[in-house]
Amino acid sequence: MTFPVNIHQNYHAHFYFDKQSGEFAADFYQRVSQQFDLYVGRFNQKRVGPHTKWSFEIDFTNQQFESLIPWLEANRNGHTILVHAVTGDDYLDHTRYVYWLGEPIELDITGFTAGNLS
């Protein structure tokens, strides 16, 4: 596992959960939005986009990266979190510019067009 490196301007983190961990996820959702004053997306209790598990999204910038990533790692309680860049190329953002906190989860990237992989 490669720990996230701050090399882009903008990022998303996707916190994954299921029915059994929904209560913890809801608490985590509230803690992130209150402690960091960040945009936290919908609490999705279904698959959305390329995400093959329930999830919610946290939007943050390179300026918030250094405080948020260690906090996510320390508080995720065994849950998987996908961290990826937001560059405007969804394919690269979900393939090349990806970091995982915890065990990786398979993404369904069939809806994305392959970007420049050179």
C-alpha angles and dihedrals in degrees: 000000000000115000112231117274121207103234103126135066099235137027145182126210118198117202112205125210143150138212093283093052097038095108092053090045092052091051091047089050091055094044093052095048093046100040098044103026090226132146108266114189132220120315095241115203090182137049113286127186113324093343113110094193134047110281151156129218130232117198118207143154136233088263092060095040099089094054099036102047097056089045092051091049093048095046106035092096095213096316121132119247123189114210117192140164122253105220102145093261105098093188095055092039090058098039115027102021096049131123127178130213100199129353114347117247122212112256125208101229095164089111092060126084114231111256130206104308097178 
